[in-house]
Structures are given as C-alpha cells and as structure tokens.
C-alpha cells in the first residue's frame, strides 16, 4: 500500500455507525473490498477542487472479491472517503498501481473467452456504439462497485477489429441530475453543437439521467477520442415526462438524417418511440410517436437484398421485436410487423453509428443476459453481428449473422459430410470439454420430426418440425416443405449463440456452469442425417 498517510475516524449517525478515511493519492487505483453478504450503504469520495462521487457499495472487512476506482484525476490530492455503514471495511481499502486480482485477469474460471466482459462489476445495455478514428467504441451500462445492478455509469471499451477489446476508464459518472442510463453517441463533424476545438470534431454522447422523480435527456462531449468527457452546462436538453404523465422517457438513439439535414432522436416515451429533430444536438423538437415498443429504441435504413435503390427503415425496441417501414426524417410509417428475428438472452441491442460508407455494414451488439457464477464480474456483450434485410416468402425480414471478423478467432477446423447420427457423435467426442468452439452444420430430418444438439446433458439446439419450434420459439424455414436446417453455433465458457439458416433466426442462451453429465457434444433425434459438419476450436480474445 503506497499511501503517504491514512486516517480512519468513526462517528455515530442516526443510521448507525459511519466512518471517514483520508489518504494522499499517489497510485492509479483504489481497491475496495466487497462482500455480497454485506448491506449496501452510501460511500462518498471527495477532494478539494473535485466534484464528489457518491454511490452505494457492499464494503466489507471480509471480502468475497475486490472492485476498484480509477484515481488518475486525484493524483497528489488528499481523498476523503466517507462510508455510512460499518467502518471496518475502510481499513482494508488499498492503493496500488494494479487492480486487485490483476494476475488472474481474463483467466478466471468462468470468464468468457470470446465475448467482452468488464474487468469488475456489472454491465448491461450497450450504449453509444460509434466508430471514429479506426476505433469501435463500446460504452455500456456499468456498476463498477458490485456484480449486481446499481450505480449506473457508462463503462467504456475500444476495439480496432470488433473482437479484441481494451477496457478504458469509466466515461460518464452520475451527477446531481441523476445516474447515467442508456443512450447513444455520434461524431459532430459539422460542429453543429459548437463543442469542437478546431483540432478534431467532438464525440457527443446523448444519454438519460435517471433520478427517483424523473428521467431526462442530457449531453456530454469529448475532444480526445472519447477518453475524457465534459457534461453540457445546460443539461437536460429534453425533459418530456410531464407531457407524457410518465417517468418513462429514456434511452435516446441519435443519428444524422442527411436528406433533411437534421439530427434525429428516437426516444422511448411511455408506450412507444418518439421522434425528435434538432439542428444542433442541444435544442430538440417533438415530431411524431409510434406506440408498441418498450426501452432502447433503434431506427436505421438498410438496402433490401443488397440493392441500394430499394431500401426500408427498421424500428425496434429492447426485446428485439421490429417493424419495417418508411421514414422521412420526422415520421416512421410502418409497413409490416411486428416481427422477431431473435430469442433467448439478447436484450437492448444497439447498432454502430458512423460506420464508413466504404464498409457499409449495419453492425449490432446486444447485451447478453447471462451470468457467470461467483465471479467479480457479471453479464456480457454478445458477439457483434451484421444486420441485413432480405426478401422471404413472408415478405422483407431482418437477418442477423456474426460479423466476418469472428472468423479470425478460428484456430483448427475439421469438416465432414454425409454422416449418420452415430458417426457424427463419434467425431464430436474430442471436442466435448473445449472452452471455445464453432460448429457449422446442416441436418436433414427425413426420419424424424425433431432433432438437436446437446452438450454434457444440456440441450443447446432443439428443433421441432411438427410444432415449428426452435428452442421453444416459433420458427418456420423459408422453404415451406423443407426437411433441412442449417446452423452456425458459437460456444463460449458461459454462453451459446446460434444463427439458423443464414441468420433468419438467432438465439442466445446460458451455458450451464454445472453440467448434468460428461457426455460431451451429441446430436440427437430419430436418425437425422448430418449433411455437413464443421467444427473449429476458437482462440481467446484475451491472448
């Protein structure tokens, strides 16, 4: 511990014991001991010339795990730490230039090896997905102080290939307006908001500030590629709760609509998504409203079957249900829906803004509602996928499949064709305990009405042709008389993602942490024919 001095004082309050600690900050991190058995109590960090940081934490002298605060902004200052609970845990707080547990970071027993997870704490909705200066920025809902939901901040990670991620310091902290709920980010190349400094355009985050009384929309901007942020002095920029007689006004998705020369905000309000327009990102005008969605709006344009002269707009909410229609910059007019392209653990997915025109993809990342047992982190991001619109017998539909960059994680691959169930299961035996696998297969159900694939007793894929159910969700192939099903399955330590028939339907699920048996990978069903099978071992994104 590198403190120049430390002082712990105890005092009594009406709530019971409380303590205060002072220390001179001379290291990068403040490591905090946490126990899930302790009750949450308020902690405040303060220093002269700095805004207080206040949050709740399960501080304990007998920790289950450790979390940390980045103290880069406090170097050389005397930090005052006040805790409203049992002060015994204050004496365990440590300064260091590494986080506690750094030696095993990304190697923990249940750490996903193919998906992004935060170093410590809880994460949920992806926020502010934006591409700038050759970096993909992933912001996300984050509780740095515990592995359960609370204290919403914006965490931050960057990648140059959508696969390997570097976690950066917390981007946005709660303030007097509220905690930092979901939102989006754009790059203001035209300096419409006036935040640019003449050297580079501002990256502007538009987010919801949540308090017990209301939810309002606020701005923050960065002039150093998202590394540090300044909140707009006149926040909030949208306060619409009174209009809707509802607190539920949140999760702004902002993008530039070039035909109208306006900024567009899709905002969830009470019973659906509203559309707002702005010239400068600071002043917003309500334009229209579409009912039938809840949380985390998305609205974007895609070509149909890759034809740039034939496009549609897609609007969806947190659940993944979507409508297809037209959009003129002010009003979304549905033409079909609601439809659903996914099931299982995916929630609150968002797509990247400012992907270069030379790339042209609409890339999505969703929150994987998947836990990792008794780890010092919880929840995950699902793999990035490319979204496309394709014409099917039922009309235009949304397809989702892993981005091509995922292929780079493939290590050793083996392929076979025309296998019986027994032959396929013998070939799968060596792969039953692997940490990361990718399985591509096409199966024919000529002698059965159902078939599937299991891993150590857990059903990963279950297709019932009689009831048209795929893992309990309705699914009917585009060919109405098809007896075949193809899938692309990616297995990680704690999760499974499945993309069926080229992305017509996808499913994400928890991989059981306590397997039922050790049978490994096994196809099942009444004599299904395995028309093709490819199995690839996968490299860790953390190596």
Secondary structure as the mmCIF struct_conf table of DSSP 4:
data_model
#
loop_
_struct_conf.conf_type_id
_struct_conf.id
_struct_conf.beg_label_comp_id
_struct_conf.beg_label_asym_id
_struct_conf.beg_label_seq_id
_struct_conf.end_label_comp_id
_struct_conf.end_label_asym_id
_struct_conf.end_label_seq_id
BEND BEND1 UNK A 4 UNK A 4
STRN STRN1 UNK A 6 UNK A 13
TURN_TY1_P TURN_TY1_P1 UNK A 14 UNK A 15
STRN STRN2 UNK A 16 UNK A 24
BEND BEND2 UNK A 27 UNK A 28
STRN STRN3 UNK A 29 UNK A 34
TURN_TY1_P TURN_TY1_P2 UNK A 36 UNK A 37
BEND BEND3 UNK A 38 UNK A 38
HELX_LH_PP_P HELX_LH_PP_P1 UNK A 39 UNK A 40
STRN STRN4 UNK A 41 UNK A 46
TURN_TY1_P TURN_TY1_P3 UNK A 48 UNK A 49
BEND BEND4 UNK A 50 UNK A 50
STRN STRN5 UNK A 53 UNK A 57
STRN STRN6 UNK A 59 UNK A 59
BEND BEND5 UNK A 61 UNK A 62
BEND BEND6 UNK A 64 UNK A 64
STRN STRN7 UNK A 65 UNK A 70
HELX_RH_3T_P HELX_RH_3T_P1 UNK A 72 UNK A 74
TURN_TY1_P TURN_TY1_P4 UNK A 75 UNK A 76
BEND BEND7 UNK A 77 UNK A 77
STRN STRN8 UNK A 78 UNK A 83
BEND BEND8 UNK A 84 UNK A 85
HELX_RH_3T_P HELX_RH_3T_P2 UNK A 87 UNK A 92
STRN STRN9 UNK A 94 UNK A 96
BEND BEND9 UNK A 97 UNK A 98
TURN_TY1_P TURN_TY1_P5 UNK A 100 UNK A 101
HELX_RH_3T_P HELX_RH_3T_P3 UNK A 102 UNK A 104
TURN_TY1_P TURN_TY1_P6 UNK A 105 UNK A 106
BEND BEND10 UNK A 108 UNK A 108
TURN_TY1_P TURN_TY1_P7 UNK A 109 UNK A 110
BEND BEND11 UNK A 113 UNK A 115
BEND BEND12 UNK A 119 UNK A 120
STRN STRN10 UNK A 121 UNK A 132
TURN_TY1_P TURN_TY1_P8 UNK A 133 UNK A 134
STRN STRN11 UNK A 135 UNK A 143
TURN_TY1_P TURN_TY1_P9 UNK A 144 UNK A 145
BEND BEND13 UNK A 147 UNK A 149
BEND BEND14 UNK A 151 UNK A 151
STRN STRN12 UNK A 153 UNK A 159
BEND BEND15 UNK A 160 UNK A 164
STRN STRN13 UNK A 166 UNK A 172
BEND BEND16 UNK A 176 UNK A 177
STRN STRN14 UNK A 179 UNK A 188
TURN_TY1_P TURN_TY1_P10 UNK A 189 UNK A 190
BEND BEND17 UNK A 192 UNK A 194
BEND BEND18 UNK A 198 UNK A 200
HELX_LH_PP_P HELX_LH_PP_P2 UNK A 201 UNK A 201
STRN STRN15 UNK A 202 UNK A 210
BEND BEND19 UNK A 212 UNK A 213
STRN STRN16 UNK A 215 UNK A 222
BEND BEND20 UNK A 223 UNK A 224
TURN_TY1_P TURN_TY1_P11 UNK A 225 UNK A 226
BEND BEND21 UNK A 227 UNK A 228
STRN STRN17 UNK A 230 UNK A 231
TURN_TY1_P TURN_TY1_P12 UNK A 233 UNK A 234
BEND BEND22 UNK A 237 UNK A 237
STRN STRN18 UNK A 238 UNK A 238
HELX_RH_AL_P HELX_RH_AL_P1 UNK A 241 UNK A 244
TURN_TY1_P TURN_TY1_P13 UNK A 245 UNK A 245
BEND BEND23 UNK A 246 UNK A 247
STRN STRN19 UNK A 249 UNK A 257
TURN_TY1_P TURN_TY1_P14 UNK A 258 UNK A 261
STRN STRN20 UNK A 262 UNK A 269
TURN_TY1_P TURN_TY1_P15 UNK A 270 UNK A 271
STRN STRN21 UNK A 272 UNK A 278
BEND BEND24 UNK A 279 UNK A 283
STRN STRN22 UNK A 285 UNK A 291
BEND BEND25 UNK A 292 UNK A 292
BEND BEND26 UNK A 295 UNK A 296
STRN STRN23 UNK A 298 UNK A 304
TURN_TY1_P TURN_TY1_P16 UNK A 305 UNK A 306
STRN STRN24 UNK A 307 UNK A 316
TURN_TY1_P TURN_TY1_P17 UNK A 318 UNK A 319
BEND BEND27 UNK A 320 UNK A 320
STRN STRN25 UNK A 321 UNK A 327
BEND BEND28 UNK A 329 UNK A 330
STRN STRN26 UNK A 332 UNK A 340
STRN STRN27 UNK A 342 UNK A 344
BEND BEND29 UNK A 345 UNK A 345
STRN STRN28 UNK A 346 UNK A 351
STRN STRN29 UNK A 353 UNK A 353
TURN_TY1_P TURN_TY1_P18 UNK A 357 UNK A 359
STRN STRN30 UNK A 362 UNK A 368
BEND BEND30 UNK A 373 UNK A 374
BEND BEND31 UNK A 376 UNK A 376
STRN STRN31 UNK A 377 UNK A 378
STRN STRN32 UNK A 380 UNK A 381
HELX_LH_PP_P HELX_LH_PP_P3 UNK A 382 UNK A 384
STRN STRN33 UNK A 385 UNK A 392
TURN_TY1_P TURN_TY1_P19 UNK A 393 UNK A 394
STRN STRN34 UNK A 395 UNK A 402
HELX_RH_3T_P HELX_RH_3T_P4 UNK A 404 UNK A 409
STRN STRN35 UNK A 410 UNK A 419
HELX_RH_AL_P HELX_RH_AL_P2 UNK A 421 UNK A 428
HELX_RH_3T_P HELX_RH_3T_P5 UNK A 429 UNK A 431
TURN_TY1_P TURN_TY1_P20 UNK A 432 UNK A 433
BEND BEND32 UNK A 435 UNK A 436
STRN STRN36 UNK A 437 UNK A 444
TURN_TY1_P TURN_TY1_P21 UNK A 446 UNK A 447
BEND BEND33 UNK A 449 UNK A 449
STRN STRN37 UNK A 450 UNK A 455
TURN_TY1_P TURN_TY1_P22 UNK A 456 UNK A 457
STRN STRN38 UNK A 458 UNK A 464
TURN_TY1_P TURN_TY1_P23 UNK A 465 UNK A 468
STRN STRN39 UNK A 469 UNK A 470
TURN_TY1_P TURN_TY1_P24 UNK A 471 UNK A 472
STRN STRN40 UNK A 473 UNK A 474
BEND BEND34 UNK A 478 UNK A 479
TURN_TY1_P TURN_TY1_P25 UNK A 480 UNK A 481
STRN STRN41 UNK A 484 UNK A 491
BEND BEND35 UNK A 493 UNK A 494
STRN STRN42 UNK A 495 UNK A 500
HELX_RH_3T_P HELX_RH_3T_P6 UNK A 501 UNK A 503
TURN_TY1_P TURN_TY1_P26 UNK A 504 UNK A 504
STRN STRN43 UNK A 505 UNK A 510
HELX_LH_PP_P HELX_LH_PP_P4 UNK A 511 UNK A 512
BEND BEND36 UNK A 513 UNK A 514
BEND BEND37 UNK A 516 UNK A 516
BEND BEND38 UNK A 518 UNK A 518
STRN STRN44 UNK A 521 UNK A 525
BEND BEND39 UNK A 526 UNK A 527
STRN STRN45 UNK A 529 UNK A 538
TURN_TY1_P TURN_TY1_P27 UNK A 541 UNK A 542
#
